Amino acid sequence: MYKIQVTRQAIKDLADLPEGYAQSIRQHIDELAAQPRPAGVKKLHGEEGYRVRVGMYRILYTIDDAARAVTVYRIKHRREAYR
Protein backbone atom coordinates (compact mmCIF):
# COMPACT_ATOMS: atom_id res chain seq x y z
CA MET A 1 0.00 0.00 0.00
CA TYR A 2 1.13 3.51 -0.82
CA LYS A 3 0.59 6.49 1.44
CA ILE A 4 -1.61 9.18 -0.16
CA GLN A 5 -0.63 12.82 0.30
CA VAL A 6 -2.87 15.58 -1.05
CA THR A 7 -1.45 19.09 -1.38
CA ARG A 8 -3.27 22.16 -0.16
CA GLN A 9 -3.84 23.25 -3.79
CA ALA A 10 -5.44 19.90 -4.68
CA ILE A 11 -7.76 20.19 -1.67
CA LYS A 12 -8.84 23.64 -2.91
CA ASP A 13 -9.36 22.25 -6.41
CA LEU A 14 -11.51 19.44 -5.01
CA ALA A 15 -13.62 21.84 -2.95
CA ASP A 16 -14.48 23.84 -6.09
CA LEU A 17 -15.85 20.83 -8.02
CA PRO A 18 -19.50 19.77 -8.36
CA GLU A 19 -20.32 17.21 -5.63
CA GLY A 20 -20.88 14.30 -8.05
CA TYR A 21 -17.41 14.69 -9.54
CA ALA A 22 -15.81 15.39 -6.17
CA GLN A 23 -17.09 12.11 -4.74
CA SER A 24 -15.87 10.14 -7.77
CA ILE A 25 -12.46 11.84 -7.62
CA ARG A 26 -12.11 11.07 -3.89
CA GLN A 27 -12.79 7.42 -4.68
CA HIS A 28 -10.15 7.39 -7.45
CA ILE A 29 -7.61 9.03 -5.12
CA ASP A 30 -8.26 6.37 -2.46
CA GLU A 31 -7.75 3.64 -5.07
CA LEU A 32 -4.28 5.05 -5.89
CA ALA A 33 -3.09 3.73 -2.50
CA ALA A 34 -3.50 0.15 -3.68
CA GLN A 35 -2.58 0.69 -7.35
CA PRO A 36 -0.66 3.93 -8.10
CA ARG A 37 -0.45 3.07 -11.81
CA PRO A 38 -3.97 1.87 -12.69
CA ALA A 39 -5.14 1.03 -16.20
CA GLY A 40 -5.45 4.20 -18.25
CA VAL A 41 -2.81 6.17 -16.36
CA LYS A 42 -0.52 8.34 -18.51
CA LYS A 43 2.92 9.72 -17.75
CA LEU A 44 3.01 13.49 -18.30
CA HIS A 45 5.27 14.88 -21.01
CA GLY A 46 7.45 17.86 -20.17
CA GLU A 47 6.97 17.57 -16.41
CA GLU A 48 7.21 14.98 -13.69
CA GLY A 49 4.14 13.00 -12.77
CA TYR A 50 1.12 11.08 -13.97
CA ARG A 51 -2.52 11.76 -14.69
CA VAL A 52 -5.75 9.82 -14.31
CA ARG A 53 -8.96 10.73 -16.11
CA VAL A 54 -12.18 11.06 -14.13
CA GLY A 55 -14.84 12.25 -16.55
CA MET A 56 -13.98 15.81 -17.59
CA TYR A 57 -11.42 16.18 -14.80
CA ARG A 58 -7.82 15.05 -14.38
CA ILE A 59 -6.00 14.00 -11.21
CA LEU A 60 -2.34 15.01 -11.49
CA TYR A 61 0.08 13.26 -9.14
CA THR A 62 3.61 12.02 -8.56
CA ILE A 63 4.79 8.64 -7.29
CA ASP A 64 7.75 8.06 -4.98
CA ASP A 65 8.35 4.30 -5.10
CA ALA A 66 11.19 4.43 -2.56
CA ALA A 67 8.98 6.07 0.09
CA ARG A 68 5.85 4.28 -1.21
CA ALA A 69 4.00 7.60 -1.44
CA VAL A 70 1.61 9.14 -3.96
CA THR A 71 1.30 12.95 -3.91
CA VAL A 72 -1.78 14.43 -5.57
CA TYR A 73 -0.88 18.02 -6.50
CA ARG A 74 -3.71 19.21 -8.81
CA ILE A 75 -7.25 18.32 -9.82
CA LYS A 76 -8.27 20.28 -12.90
CA HIS A 77 -10.76 20.34 -15.75
CA ARG A 78 -9.29 18.69 -18.84
CA ARG A 79 -8.97 21.97 -20.76
CA GLU A 80 -6.96 23.56 -17.92
CA ALA A 81 -4.96 20.59 -16.62
CA TYR A 82 -1.93 20.85 -18.89
CA ARG A 83 -1.35 24.62 -18.99
N, C-alpha and C positions, 0 to 999 in steps of 0.2 A: 504494500500500500504506500502511496505517495502522500505527503502532507500538502494540503491545499493552502496557499496564501493568496489573499485577494487584496490588491492595493486600494488605497483610499480613492483614487480616481475611478477604478472599476466599480467600487461600491456606489459612487455618485452616478456613474453611467447606468447601473442597474436600477437605482431609485427613480430615474427619469423615464424608464420604459413602461409601456402598458402592462398591466398586471398579468395578463395571459402569457406574454412573452417572458416577463420576469420570472415567473414560476418555472417555465420550461428551461430557461437559461440556468437557474439555480440547480435544477436537476442535472443538466449536462455538466455543470461545474463539479457537482458531487461525484459524478461518474468518472471524472478525470483522475480521482484518487486511485481507483482500481485499474484504470487503463488510460494512461496519459497520451497515448497515440492511438485513438480509436479509428475505426474505419471512416474514411472520408476526411481525415485530418490532412492539412497541407502545411508544408514548411514555407515560411515567408521568404520572399526574394528581397534582397537589399537590406534586410534587417534581421536581427536574431528573433527567433520565436516560431510559433505555430498558430494556426487558426482553425476553429471549428465553426461550421455553419449551423445556425439555429433559426430557421425561417429566413427573415430579412435581416437578421442580426448576425454579427460575428463575435466570437469569443477569441481574444488575442492573448496568448500566454507563452511563457518560457518553461523549459523543463531542465532541472538540475538532477541528473541521474546519480551523481555522487552523493548528494544530500537527500535524494529521493523526495524532491519537492517540486511542485508545480506552482508557478506564480502567474495569476491572472492579472494582467495590467490594463486591459481596455475591453469594453463591450460597446460596440458601435454598430450603427446601421451600415448595411453593405456599401452604400455609396460614399460613406465617410470613413470607413475602416482603414483604408490604405493610403490616406493623405498624409 
